[in-house]
Amino acid sequence: MASVQANGITIEYDEQGSGQPLLLVMGLGGQLTDWPQGFVDLVSDRGFRVIRFDNRDSGLSTEFAGPAPTTWQLAQAALFRRPLASEYRLSDMADDAAALLATIDVDSAHVVGMSMGGMIAQMIAIQHPHRVRSLTSIMSTTGSRKVGQPTKRLIAKFVCRKPGTRATAIDDAVETFRDVCGPTFDETEFRELAKASTERSFRPNGTARQMAAILVSGGRTDELARLDVPTLVVHGLLDPLVRPTGGIATADAVPGSRLLMFNDMAHDLPRTRWVEMADAISQNAARAAVVATA
């Protein structure tokens, strides 16, 4: 792993493989190490130089110092559209990713993001189209409040949850992912991953600031409709956190996009679907090559 200065912050990143650059963008509170290594290997094996990085306020990238919004403030903003202060927006996080590519001398890349990372990936394509060869948005949404909203059960659990501590972080992560993952969720395996993530970095305030960035950023439907890039949208039919309407709306918004939905996938990357997803990402990248030579 390495660190660079880009867009005025420190960004931690790593690379694997060789070939066409492919940027993986992580979701809310996640770290570059939270991409399943087996999935990364499959993508790399398909001829890609896979670049992973920690978003601002997560992992080992720059942590911001401003006050984090409370759970109640986030809930009021999400449910009742109350005003919410935020140090940055998704557009700033997209600028981080574009600046990272420029700093490591990558003119353009195939961009793949999941959850909040899918939102950031969409914003990279909107704001920096010359940097994006193809776009893959996984278990994400357009930002419209009319689609992709969490179930009422998840909202209630979020509002009632007590602030986490480093001592409770692993158990909290297991409980959270048990609620949002599909039938292939392996608690024992995930507990080990959560332990490694917590030991590497524990930034609950950063996660709250990232959530605020999502809430203040608004919808992207009109901007997505103007994209001209091969686009793949992947979503799970069981997703309770970003419900399937979010993926459907994303695919409807982007001209010529392909929608791939799995009936055993929730808000996770099920091991049973890694090969299909890696193949689909590769096929979407191949569409970009066809367009480039047309």
Secondary structure as GFF3:
##gff-version 3
##sequence-region A 1 294
A	DSSP	beta_strand	2	6	.	.	.	ID=ss1
A	DSSP	beta_strand	9	16	.	.	.	ID=ss2
A	DSSP	beta_strand	20	25	.	.	.	ID=ss3
A	DSSP	three_ten_helix	32	34	.	.	.	ID=ss4
A	DSSP	alpha_helix	37	45	.	.	.	ID=ss5
A	DSSP	beta_strand	48	53	.	.	.	ID=ss6
A	DSSP	alpha_helix	71	80	.	.	.	ID=ss7
A	DSSP	alpha_helix	90	103	.	.	.	ID=ss8
A	DSSP	beta_strand	109	114	.	.	.	ID=ss9
A	DSSP	alpha_helix	116	127	.	.	.	ID=ss10
A	DSSP	three_ten_helix	129	131	.	.	.	ID=ss11
A	DSSP	beta_strand	132	138	.	.	.	ID=ss12
A	DSSP	alpha_helix	152	160	.	.	.	ID=ss13
A	DSSP	alpha_helix	169	180	.	.	.	ID=ss14
A	DSSP	alpha_helix	187	200	.	.	.	ID=ss15
A	DSSP	alpha_helix	204	216	.	.	.	ID=ss16
A	DSSP	alpha_helix	221	224	.	.	.	ID=ss17
A	DSSP	beta_strand	231	236	.	.	.	ID=ss18
A	DSSP	alpha_helix	244	253	.	.	.	ID=ss19
A	DSSP	beta_strand	258	262	.	.	.	ID=ss20
A	DSSP	three_ten_helix	271	273	.	.	.	ID=ss21
A	DSSP	alpha_helix	274	293	.	.	.	ID=ss22
###
